Amino acid sequence: MEPKKTEKADLERKTGLYFNVGLVVTMAVIVLAFDWRSYDRDDVVLQGQVTEIVEDLLDIPPTEQPPPPPPKIQQPEIIEVPDEEEIEEEIEVDLDIEITEEEVIEEIVFEEVEEEVADEIFTIVEDPAAPDGGLKAFYDYVAKKMKYPSQARRMGIEGRVFVEFVVDKDGSLINVKAIKGIGAGCDEEAVRVIKMHPKWKPGKQRGKAVKQKIVMPINFQLG
């Protein structure tokens, strides 16, 4: 036979009661925990000290600082310098100059020296040199006097020969030479014709006749 428990010894009968009591206690602890405010002791002490320091600062009366002393200006010292010794020098001036009527003061005459004009050859002048009758007359003369070289004619050579010359102060043509030619006797023929040309009107610089260098092209064309 199985033994039977008494009603007093049966603990399962009061389980619901213990559960409800524990639930109520737990809820009470939670509510108390939310409502309870704790303060740190150090914070309270620190706030009290700060309040006391502020009160002490307010009780201290403001102090007045004295103005800075004015700057000291040092007066310059005057040092006496002994007088320098005076050097006495006797200068003898003979003002007793006798001038007689016989003595004649010679007058100094400055002779005007004429400016030497250099024998310069100009390329550009105020009034340039020109042949009588103009360039048309010049080329008409060249065409009339020039003979086409036979060698250039046989070879069929055509072109321009540039002749350089100087128009002298009297208008004559000097230093005639071909500076750029085509050969086959054309260069020599151009120089020969220019040397035969009559005098030109000379160039002038500041109203005076001067030498002027001229370069003229001479055209050689068959037909």
Rosetta blueprint (number, residue, H / E / L):
1 M L
2 E L
3 P L
4 K L
5 K L
6 T L
7 E L
8 K L
9 A L
10 D L
11 L L
12 E H
13 R H
14 K H
15 T H
16 G H
17 L H
18 Y H
19 F H
20 N H
21 V H
22 G H
23 L H
24 V H
25 V H
26 T H
27 M H
28 A H
29 V H
30 I H
31 V H
32 L H
33 A H
34 F H
35 D H
36 W L
37 R L
38 S L
39 Y L
40 D L
41 R H
42 D H
43 D H
44 V H
45 V H
46 L H
47 Q H
48 G H
49 Q H
50 V H
51 T H
52 E H
53 I H
54 V H
55 E H
56 D H
57 L H
58 L H
59 D H
60 I L
61 P L
62 P L
63 T L
64 E L
65 Q L
66 P L
67 P L
68 P L
69 P L
70 P L
71 P L
72 K L
73 I L
74 Q L
75 Q L
76 P L
77 E L
78 I L
79 I L
80 E L
81 V L
82 P L
83 D L
84 E L
85 E L
86 E L
87 I L
88 E L
89 E L
90 E L
91 I L
92 E L
93 V L
94 D L
95 L L
96 D L
97 I L
98 E L
99 I L
100 T L
101 E L
102 E L
103 E L
104 V L
105 I L
106 E L
107 E L
108 I L
109 V L
110 F L
111 E L
112 E L
113 V L
114 E L
115 E L
116 E L
117 V L
118 A L
119 D L
120 E L
121 I E
122 F E
123 T L
124 I L
125 V L
126 E L
127 D E
128 P L
129 A L
130 A E
131 P L
132 D L
133 G L
134 G H
135 L H
136 K H
137 A H
138 F H
139 Y H
140 D H
141 Y H
142 V H
143 A H
144 K H
145 K H
146 M L
147 K L
148 Y L
149 P L
150 S H
151 Q H
152 A H
153 R H
154 R H
155 M H
156 G L
157 I L
158 E L
159 G E
160 R E
161 V E
162 F E
163 V E
164 E E
165 F E
166 V E
167 V E
168 D L
169 K L
170 D L
171 G L
172 S L
173 L E
174 I E
175 N E
176 V E
177 K E
178 A E
179 I E
180 K E
181 G L
182 I L
183 G L
184 A L
185 G L
186 C H
187 D H
188 E H
189 E H
190 A H
191 V H
192 R H
193 V H
194 I H
195 K H
196 M H
197 H L
198 P L
199 K L
200 W L
201 K E
202 P L
203 G E
204 K E
205 Q E
206 R L
207 G L
208 K E
209 A E
210 V E
211 K E
212 Q E
213 K E
214 I E
215 V E
216 M E
217 P E
218 I E
219 N E
220 F E
221 Q L
222 L L
223 G L
